[in-house]
Amino acid sequence: MEIDPVCKMEVDPAAAQWKSEYKDVTYYFCAPGCKAAFDKDPEKYIQSDAS
């Protein structure tokens, strides 16, 4: 399972309908709103993961 970087829900990458590639890493999302938020400002969500 992967973690949606926006809402922190678990997402099954095999079944994920929404995903984005950023800096050679694939991120998976539970809903289109989470994907849209990530696509708008990916660094915001990556930085919060690193803290």
C-alpha distance matrix in Angstrom:
0.0 3.8 6.8 9.7 12.5 15.1 14.3 11.5 9.7 6.1 5.6 4.9 6.5 8.9 10.2 10.2 13.9 14.2 13.5 15.8 16.8 18.5 20.2 18.6 14.9 12.8 11.3 9.6 11.2 11.6 15.3 18.1 19.5 16.6 16.8 20.6 20.6 18.5 20.7 23.8 23.1 20.1 21.8 21.9 18.1 17.7 20.6 19.4 16.2 18.7 21.0
3.8 0.0 3.8 6.6 9.0 11.9 11.8 9.1 8.3 5.6 5.2 6.2 6.5 10.0 11.0 9.7 13.0 12.3 11.0 12.8 13.8 15.1 16.9 15.7 12.0 9.9 8.0 6.8 8.8 10.1 13.6 16.0 17.1 13.9 13.9 17.6 17.4 15.0 17.3 20.3 19.5 16.4 18.0 18.2 14.4 14.0 17.1 16.0 13.0 15.6 18.1
6.8 3.8 0.0 3.8 5.9 8.6 8.3 5.4 5.6 4.6 5.8 8.7 9.4 13.0 13.2 11.2 13.9 12.5 11.5 12.9 14.3 15.0 17.0 16.7 12.9 11.1 8.1 7.1 7.8 9.0 12.3 14.7 15.0 11.6 12.4 15.8 14.9 12.9 15.8 18.3 17.2 14.4 15.9 15.4 11.6 11.8 14.6 13.0 10.3 13.5 15.5
9.7 6.6 3.8 0.0 3.8 5.5 5.8 4.8 5.3 6.2 6.4 9.8 10.2 13.7 13.2 10.3 12.1 10.1 9.4 10.8 12.9 13.6 16.3 16.5 12.9 10.7 7.1 5.7 4.9 6.5 9.2 11.3 11.3 7.8 8.8 12.1 11.3 9.6 12.6 15.0 14.3 12.0 14.1 13.3 9.7 10.9 13.8 12.3 10.6 14.1 16.0
12.5 9.0 5.9 3.8 0.0 3.8 6.1 5.5 8.0 9.5 10.1 13.3 13.1 16.9 16.6 13.5 15.0 12.2 10.8 10.9 12.4 12.0 14.4 15.3 12.0 10.9 7.3 7.8 7.5 9.8 11.6 12.8 12.0 8.2 9.1 11.7 9.9 7.7 11.1 13.0 11.5 9.1 10.5 9.7 5.9 7.2 10.1 8.7 7.3 10.9 12.8
15.1 11.9 8.6 5.5 3.8 0.0 3.8 5.8 8.2 10.9 11.6 15.1 15.3 18.8 17.9 14.5 15.3 12.4 11.9 12.1 14.3 14.0 16.7 18.1 15.0 13.6 9.9 9.7 7.8 9.2 10.0 11.0 9.3 5.7 7.9 9.8 7.4 6.6 10.4 11.5 10.5 9.3 11.1 9.2 6.2 9.1 11.3 9.4 9.5 13.2 14.3
14.3 11.8 8.3 5.8 6.1 3.8 0.0 3.8 5.6 9.0 10.6 14.4 15.5 18.8 17.5 14.6 15.6 13.5 13.8 14.8 17.3 17.4 20.1 21.1 17.8 16.0 12.2 10.9 8.5 8.3 9.6 11.7 10.0 7.0 10.1 12.1 10.1 10.2 13.8 14.8 14.1 13.1 14.7 12.5 9.6 12.3 14.0 11.4 11.3 15.1 15.6
11.5 9.1 5.4 4.8 5.5 5.8 3.8 0.0 3.8 6.6 9.0 12.6 14.0 17.4 16.7 14.2 16.2 14.4 14.1 15.3 17.3 17.4 19.6 20.2 16.6 15.1 11.5 10.4 9.1 9.2 11.7 14.2 13.2 9.9 12.2 14.9 13.0 12.1 15.7 17.2 16.0 14.2 15.4 13.6 10.2 11.8 13.7 11.0 9.7 13.4 14.2
9.7 8.3 5.6 5.3 8.0 8.2 5.6 3.8 0.0 3.8 6.4 10.0 12.2 15.1 14.0 12.0 14.2 13.2 13.7 15.8 18.1 18.9 21.5 21.5 17.8 15.6 12.1 9.9 8.2 7.0 10.1 13.3 13.1 10.3 12.6 15.6 14.6 13.9 17.2 19.1 18.5 16.7 18.5 16.9 13.4 15.0 17.3 14.7 13.2 16.8 17.8
6.1 5.6 4.6 6.2 9.5 10.9 9.0 6.6 3.8 0.0 3.8 6.8 9.3 12.2 11.5 10.3 13.3 12.9 13.1 15.6 17.6 18.9 21.2 20.6 16.8 14.4 11.5 9.0 8.6 7.7 11.4 14.7 15.3 12.5 13.9 17.4 16.9 15.7 18.5 21.0 20.5 18.2 20.0 19.1 15.3 16.2 18.8 16.7 14.4 17.7 19.2
5.6 5.2 5.8 6.4 10.1 11.6 10.6 9.0 6.4 3.8 0.0 3.8 6.0 8.8 8.0 6.5 9.7 9.8 10.2 13.2 15.4 17.3 19.9 18.9 15.3 12.3 9.7 6.5 6.5 6.0 9.8 12.8 14.2 11.8 12.3 16.0 16.3 14.9 17.2 20.1 20.1 17.7 20.0 19.6 16.0 16.7 19.8 18.3 16.0 19.2 21.2
4.9 6.2 8.7 9.8 13.3 15.1 14.4 12.6 10.0 6.8 3.8 0.0 3.8 5.5 5.5 5.8 9.6 10.7 11.0 14.2 16.0 18.5 20.8 19.1 15.8 12.7 11.1 8.1 9.1 8.8 12.2 14.9 17.1 14.9 14.7 18.5 19.3 17.7 19.4 22.7 22.8 20.2 22.6 22.7 19.1 19.3 22.6 21.4 18.8 21.7 24.0
6.5 6.5 9.4 10.2 13.1 15.3 15.5 14.0 12.2 9.3 6.0 3.8 0.0 3.8 5.4 5.0 8.5 9.2 8.6 11.5 12.9 15.7 17.9 15.9 12.8 9.5 8.9 6.5 8.8 9.9 12.8 14.6 17.1 14.9 13.8 17.5 18.6 16.6 17.7 21.2 21.5 18.6 21.1 21.8 18.4 18.2 21.7 21.2 18.5 21.1 23.9
8.9 10.0 13.0 13.7 16.9 18.8 18.8 17.4 15.1 12.2 8.8 5.5 3.8 0.0 3.8 5.9 8.9 10.9 10.9 14.0 15.4 18.5 20.7 18.3 15.6 12.4 12.3 9.8 11.7 12.2 14.7 16.5 19.4 17.7 16.4 20.0 21.6 19.7 20.5 24.1 24.7 22.0 24.7 25.4 22.1 21.9 25.5 25.0 22.3 24.9 27.7
10.2 11.0 13.2 13.2 16.6 17.9 17.5 16.7 14.0 11.5 8.0 5.5 5.4 3.8 0.0 3.8 6.4 9.2 10.5 14.2 16.3 19.5 22.2 20.2 17.5 13.9 13.0 9.7 10.4 9.9 12.0 14.0 17.0 15.9 15.0 18.4 20.2 19.0 19.8 23.2 24.2 21.9 24.9 25.3 22.0 22.4 26.0 25.2 22.9 25.9 28.4
10.2 9.7 11.2 10.3 13.5 14.5 14.6 14.2 12.0 10.3 6.5 5.8 5.0 5.9 3.8 0.0 3.8 5.6 7.0 10.8 13.4 16.4 19.4 17.9 15.1 11.4 9.9 6.5 6.8 7.0 8.9 10.6 13.6 12.3 11.2 14.6 16.4 15.2 16.0 19.4 20.4 18.3 21.4 21.7 18.6 19.3 22.9 22.1 20.2 23.2 25.7
13.9 13.0 13.9 12.1 15.0 15.3 15.6 16.2 14.2 13.3 9.7 9.6 8.5 8.9 6.4 3.8 0.0 3.8 6.8 10.4 13.5 16.7 20.0 18.8 16.4 12.7 11.3 8.2 7.6 7.8 7.9 8.5 12.0 11.7 10.1 12.9 15.5 14.8 14.9 18.1 19.9 18.3 21.7 22.1 19.3 20.4 24.0 23.5 22.0 25.1 27.6
14.2 12.3 12.5 10.1 12.2 12.4 13.5 14.4 13.2 12.9 9.8 10.7 9.2 10.9 9.2 5.6 3.8 0.0 3.8 7.1 10.6 13.4 17.0 16.3 14.0 10.4 8.6 6.1 5.3 7.0 6.7 6.4 9.6 8.8 6.5 9.5 12.0 11.0 11.1 14.4 16.1 14.5 18.1 18.5 16.0 17.1 20.7 20.4 19.2 22.3 24.8
13.5 11.0 11.5 9.4 10.8 11.9 13.8 14.1 13.7 13.1 10.2 11.0 8.6 10.9 10.5 7.0 6.8 3.8 0.0 3.8 6.9 9.9 13.3 12.5 10.3 6.8 5.5 4.4 5.8 8.9 9.5 9.0 11.4 9.7 6.8 10.0 11.9 9.8 9.7 13.4 14.5 12.3 15.6 16.6 14.1 14.6 18.3 18.6 17.1 19.8 22.6
15.8 12.8 12.9 10.8 10.9 12.1 14.8 15.3 15.8 15.6 13.2 14.2 11.5 14.0 14.2 10.8 10.4 7.1 3.8 0.0 3.8 6.4 10.1 9.9 8.3 5.7 5.3 6.7 8.3 11.9 12.0 10.8 12.5 10.5 7.2 9.5 11.1 8.3 7.4 11.2 12.0 9.6 12.9 14.6 12.6 12.7 16.4 17.3 16.1 18.4 21.4
16.8 13.8 14.3 12.9 12.4 14.3 17.3 17.3 18.1 17.6 15.4 16.0 12.9 15.4 16.3 13.4 13.5 10.6 6.9 3.8 0.0 3.8 6.8 6.2 5.5 4.4 6.2 8.9 11.4 15.1 15.7 14.6 16.0 13.8 10.6 12.6 13.7 10.4 9.2 12.8 12.8 10.0 12.5 15.0 13.4 12.4 15.9 17.6 16.1 17.7 21.0
18.5 15.1 15.0 13.6 12.0 14.0 17.4 17.4 18.9 18.9 17.3 18.5 15.7 18.5 19.5 16.4 16.7 13.4 9.9 6.4 3.8 0.0 3.8 5.5 5.4 6.5 7.6 11.0 13.2 17.0 17.5 16.4 17.0 14.5 11.7 13.2 13.4 9.8 8.8 11.6 10.8 7.7 9.4 12.5 11.4 9.9 13.1 15.3 14.2 15.3 18.6
20.2 16.9 17.0 16.3 14.4 16.7 20.1 19.6 21.5 21.2 19.9 20.8 17.9 20.7 22.2 19.4 20.0 17.0 13.3 10.1 6.8 3.8 0.0 3.8 5.5 8.4 10.3 14.0 16.5 20.3 21.1 20.2 20.7 18.0 15.5 16.8 16.7 13.0 12.2 14.6 13.1 9.9 10.4 13.9 13.2 10.7 13.3 16.1 14.8 14.9 18.4
18.6 15.7 16.7 16.5 15.3 18.1 21.1 20.2 21.5 20.6 18.9 19.1 15.9 18.3 20.2 17.9 18.8 16.3 12.5 9.9 6.2 5.5 3.8 0.0 3.8 6.7 9.8 13.2 16.4 20.0 21.2 20.5 21.7 19.0 16.3 18.2 18.6 14.9 14.2 17.1 16.1 12.7 13.7 16.9 15.5 13.0 16.0 18.4 16.5 16.7 20.5
14.9 12.0 12.9 12.9 12.0 15.0 17.8 16.6 17.8 16.8 15.3 15.8 12.8 15.6 17.5 15.1 16.4 14.0 10.3 8.3 5.5 5.4 5.5 3.8 0.0 3.8 6.4 10.0 13.2 16.8 18.4 18.3 19.4 16.4 14.1 16.6 16.7 13.0 13.1 16.2 15.1 11.4 12.6 15.3 13.2 10.9 14.2 16.0 13.7 14.5 18.2
12.8 9.9 11.1 10.7 10.9 13.6 16.0 15.1 15.6 14.4 12.3 12.7 9.5 12.4 13.9 11.4 12.7 10.4 6.8 5.7 4.4 6.5 8.4 6.7 3.8 0.0 3.8 6.7 10.1 13.6 15.2 15.2 16.8 14.0 11.6 14.5 15.2 11.8 12.0 15.5 15.1 11.7 13.8 15.9 13.3 12.0 15.7 16.8 14.5 16.2 19.7
11.3 8.0 8.1 7.1 7.3 9.9 12.2 11.5 12.1 11.5 9.7 11.1 8.9 12.3 13.0 9.9 11.3 8.6 5.5 5.3 6.2 7.6 10.3 9.8 6.4 3.8 0.0 3.8 6.8 10.4 12.2 12.5 13.7 10.6 8.8 12.0 12.3 9.1 10.3 13.7 13.2 10.0 12.4 13.6 10.7 10.2 13.9 14.3 12.3 14.7 17.7
9.6 6.8 7.1 5.7 7.8 9.7 10.9 10.4 9.9 9.0 6.5 8.1 6.5 9.8 9.7 6.5 8.2 6.1 4.4 6.7 8.9 11.0 14.0 13.2 10.0 6.7 3.8 0.0 3.8 7.0 9.2 10.3 12.0 9.2 7.9 11.6 12.4 10.1 11.5 14.9 15.1 12.4 15.2 15.7 12.5 12.8 16.5 16.1 14.1 17.1 19.7
11.2 8.8 7.8 4.9 7.5 7.8 8.5 9.1 8.2 8.6 6.5 9.1 8.8 11.7 10.4 6.8 7.6 5.3 5.8 8.3 11.4 13.2 16.5 16.4 13.2 10.1 6.8 3.8 0.0 3.8 5.6 7.2 8.6 6.1 5.8 9.5 10.2 9.1 11.0 13.8 14.4 12.6 15.6 15.3 12.2 13.7 17.0 16.0 14.7 18.1 20.2
11.6 10.1 9.0 6.5 9.8 9.2 8.3 9.2 7.0 7.7 6.0 8.8 9.9 12.2 9.9 7.0 7.8 7.0 8.9 11.9 15.1 17.0 20.3 20.0 16.8 13.6 10.4 7.0 3.8 0.0 3.8 7.2 8.5 6.9 8.1 11.3 12.0 11.8 13.9 16.3 17.1 15.7 18.7 17.8 14.7 16.6 19.6 18.1 16.9 20.5 22.2
15.3 13.6 12.3 9.2 11.6 10.0 9.6 11.7 10.1 11.4 9.8 12.2 12.8 14.7 12.0 8.9 7.9 6.7 9.5 12.0 15.7 17.5 21.1 21.2 18.4 15.2 12.2 9.2 5.6 3.8 0.0 3.8 5.5 5.5 6.7 8.9 10.3 11.1 12.6 14.7 16.2 15.6 18.9 17.9 15.4 17.8 20.7 19.3 18.8 22.5 24.0
18.1 16.0 14.7 11.3 12.8 11.0 11.7 14.2 13.3 14.7 12.8 14.9 14.6 16.5 14.0 10.6 8.5 6.4 9.0 10.8 14.6 16.4 20.2 20.5 18.3 15.2 12.5 10.3 7.2 7.2 3.8 0.0 3.8 5.5 5.0 6.1 8.6 9.9 10.4 12.2 14.5 14.4 18.0 17.3 15.5 17.9 20.8 20.0 19.9 23.3 25.0
19.5 17.1 15.0 11.3 12.0 9.3 10.0 13.2 13.1 15.3 14.2 17.1 17.1 19.4 17.0 13.6 12.0 9.6 11.4 12.5 16.0 17.0 20.7 21.7 19.4 16.8 13.7 12.0 8.6 8.5 5.5 3.8 0.0 3.8 5.4 5.1 6.2 8.6 9.8 10.6 12.7 13.3 16.5 15.2 13.7 16.7 19.2 18.0 18.6 22.0 23.3
16.6 13.9 11.6 7.8 8.2 5.7 7.0 9.9 10.3 12.5 11.8 14.9 14.9 17.7 15.9 12.3 11.7 8.8 9.7 10.5 13.8 14.5 18.0 19.0 16.4 14.0 10.6 9.2 6.1 6.9 5.5 5.5 3.8 0.0 3.8 5.4 5.1 6.2 8.6 10.0 11.0 10.8 13.9 12.5 10.5 13.3 15.9 14.7 14.9 18.4 19.8
16.8 13.9 12.4 8.8 9.1 7.9 10.1 12.2 12.6 13.9 12.3 14.7 13.8 16.4 15.0 11.2 10.1 6.5 6.8 7.2 10.6 11.7 15.5 16.3 14.1 11.6 8.8 7.9 5.8 8.1 6.7 5.0 5.4 3.8 0.0 3.8 5.5 5.1 6.0 8.6 10.2 9.5 13.1 12.8 11.0 13.1 16.2 15.9 15.8 18.9 20.9
20.6 17.6 15.8 12.1 11.7 9.8 12.1 14.9 15.6 17.4 16.0 18.5 17.5 20.0 18.4 14.6 12.9 9.5 10.0 9.5 12.6 13.2 16.8 18.2 16.6 14.5 12.0 11.6 9.5 11.3 8.9 6.1 5.1 5.4 3.8 0.0 3.8 5.4 5.1 6.1 8.9 9.7 13.2 12.7 12.0 14.5 17.1 16.9 17.6 20.6 22.3
20.6 17.4 14.9 11.3 9.9 7.4 10.1 13.0 14.6 16.9 16.3 19.3 18.6 21.6 20.2 16.4 15.5 12.0 11.9 11.1 13.7 13.4 16.7 18.6 16.7 15.2 12.3 12.4 10.2 12.0 10.3 8.6 6.2 5.1 5.5 3.8 0.0 3.8 5.6 5.3 6.6 7.8 10.8 9.5 9.0 12.1 14.1 13.7 15.0 17.9 19.2
18.5 15.0 12.9 9.6 7.7 6.6 10.2 12.1 13.9 15.7 14.9 17.7 16.6 19.7 19.0 15.2 14.8 11.0 9.8 8.3 10.4 9.8 13.0 14.9 13.0 11.8 9.1 10.1 9.1 11.8 11.1 9.9 8.6 6.2 5.1 5.4 3.8 0.0 3.8 5.4 5.4 4.7 8.2 7.9 6.8 9.1 11.7 11.9 12.5 15.2 17.1
20.7 17.3 15.8 12.6 11.1 10.4 13.8 15.7 17.2 18.5 17.2 19.4 17.7 20.5 19.8 16.0 14.9 11.1 9.7 7.4 9.2 8.8 12.2 14.2 13.1 12.0 10.3 11.5 11.0 13.9 12.6 10.4 9.8 8.6 6.0 5.1 5.6 3.8 0.0 3.8 5.6 5.6 9.3 10.1 9.9 11.4 14.1 15.0 15.6 17.9 20.0
23.8 20.3 18.3 15.0 13.0 11.5 14.8 17.2 19.1 21.0 20.1 22.7 21.2 24.1 23.2 19.4 18.1 14.4 13.4 11.2 12.8 11.6 14.6 17.1 16.2 15.5 13.7 14.9 13.8 16.3 14.7 12.2 10.6 10.0 8.6 6.1 5.3 5.4 3.8 0.0 3.8 6.4 9.2 9.3 10.3 12.4 14.2 15.1 16.6 18.7 20.2
23.1 19.5 17.2 14.3 11.5 10.5 14.1 16.0 18.5 20.5 20.1 22.8 21.5 24.7 24.2 20.4 19.9 16.1 14.5 12.0 12.8 10.8 13.1 16.1 15.1 15.1 13.2 15.1 14.4 17.1 16.2 14.5 12.7 11.0 10.2 8.9 6.6 5.4 5.6 3.8 0.0 3.8 5.6 5.7 7.4 9.3 10.5 11.8 13.6 15.3 16.8
20.1 16.4 14.4 12.0 9.1 9.3 13.1 14.2 16.7 18.2 17.7 20.2 18.6 22.0 21.9 18.3 18.3 14.5 12.3 9.6 10.0 7.7 9.9 12.7 11.4 11.7 10.0 12.4 12.6 15.7 15.6 14.4 13.3 10.8 9.5 9.7 7.8 4.7 5.6 6.4 3.8 0.0 3.8 5.4 5.5 6.3 8.6 10.2 11.0 12.7 14.9
21.8 18.0 15.9 14.1 10.5 11.1 14.7 15.4 18.5 20.0 20.0 22.6 21.1 24.7 24.9 21.4 21.7 18.1 15.6 12.9 12.5 9.4 10.4 13.7 12.6 13.8 12.4 15.2 15.6 18.7 18.9 18.0 16.5 13.9 13.1 13.2 10.8 8.2 9.3 9.2 5.6 3.8 0.0 3.8 5.4 5.0 5.8 8.4 9.7 10.4 12.4
21.9 18.2 15.4 13.3 9.7 9.2 12.5 13.6 16.9 19.1 19.6 22.7 21.8 25.4 25.3 21.7 22.1 18.5 16.6 14.6 15.0 12.5 13.9 16.9 15.3 15.9 13.6 15.7 15.3 17.8 17.9 17.3 15.2 12.5 12.8 12.7 9.5 7.9 10.1 9.3 5.7 5.4 3.8 0.0 3.8 5.7 5.5 6.4 8.9 10.3 11.3
18.1 14.4 11.6 9.7 5.9 6.2 9.6 10.2 13.4 15.3 16.0 19.1 18.4 22.1 22.0 18.6 19.3 16.0 14.1 12.6 13.4 11.4 13.2 15.5 13.2 13.3 10.7 12.5 12.2 14.7 15.4 15.5 13.7 10.5 11.0 12.0 9.0 6.8 9.9 10.3 7.4 5.5 5.4 3.8 0.0 3.8 5.4 5.2 6.4 8.9 10.4
17.7 14.0 11.8 10.9 7.2 9.1 12.3 11.8 15.0 16.2 16.7 19.3 18.2 21.9 22.4 19.3 20.4 17.1 14.6 12.7 12.4 9.9 10.7 13.0 10.9 12.0 10.2 12.8 13.7 16.6 17.8 17.9 16.7 13.3 13.1 14.5 12.1 9.1 11.4 12.4 9.3 6.3 5.0 5.7 3.8 0.0 3.8 5.5 5.1 6.5 9.1
20.6 17.1 14.6 13.8 10.1 11.3 14.0 13.7 17.3 18.8 19.8 22.6 21.7 25.5 26.0 22.9 24.0 20.7 18.3 16.4 15.9 13.1 13.3 16.0 14.2 15.7 13.9 16.5 17.0 19.6 20.7 20.8 19.2 15.9 16.2 17.1 14.1 11.7 14.1 14.2 10.5 8.6 5.8 5.5 5.4 3.8 0.0 3.8 5.3 5.2 6.6
19.4 16.0 13.0 12.3 8.7 9.4 11.4 11.0 14.7 16.7 18.3 21.4 21.2 25.0 25.2 22.1 23.5 20.4 18.6 17.3 17.6 15.3 16.1 18.4 16.0 16.8 14.3 16.1 16.0 18.1 19.3 20.0 18.0 14.7 15.9 16.9 13.7 11.9 15.0 15.1 11.8 10.2 8.4 6.4 5.2 5.5 3.8 0.0 3.8 5.5 5.4
16.2 13.0 10.3 10.6 7.3 9.5 11.3 9.7 13.2 14.4 16.0 18.8 18.5 22.3 22.9 20.2 22.0 19.2 17.1 16.1 16.1 14.2 14.8 16.5 13.7 14.5 12.3 14.1 14.7 16.9 18.8 19.9 18.6 14.9 15.8 17.6 15.0 12.5 15.6 16.6 13.6 11.0 9.7 8.9 6.4 5.1 5.3 3.8 0.0 3.8 5.6
18.7 15.6 13.5 14.1 10.9 13.2 15.1 13.4 16.8 17.7 19.2 21.7 21.1 24.9 25.9 23.2 25.1 22.3 19.8 18.4 17.7 15.3 14.9 16.7 14.5 16.2 14.7 17.1 18.1 20.5 22.5 23.3 22.0 18.4 18.9 20.6 17.9 15.2 17.9 18.7 15.3 12.7 10.4 10.3 8.9 6.5 5.2 5.5 3.8 0.0 3.8
21.0 18.1 15.5 16.0 12.8 14.3 15.6 14.2 17.8 19.2 21.2 24.0 23.9 27.7 28.4 25.7 27.6 24.8 22.6 21.4 21.0 18.6 18.4 20.5 18.2 19.7 17.7 19.7 20.2 22.2 24.0 25.0 23.3 19.8 20.9 22.3 19.2 17.1 20.0 20.2 16.8 14.9 12.4 11.3 10.4 9.1 6.6 5.4 5.6 3.8 0.0
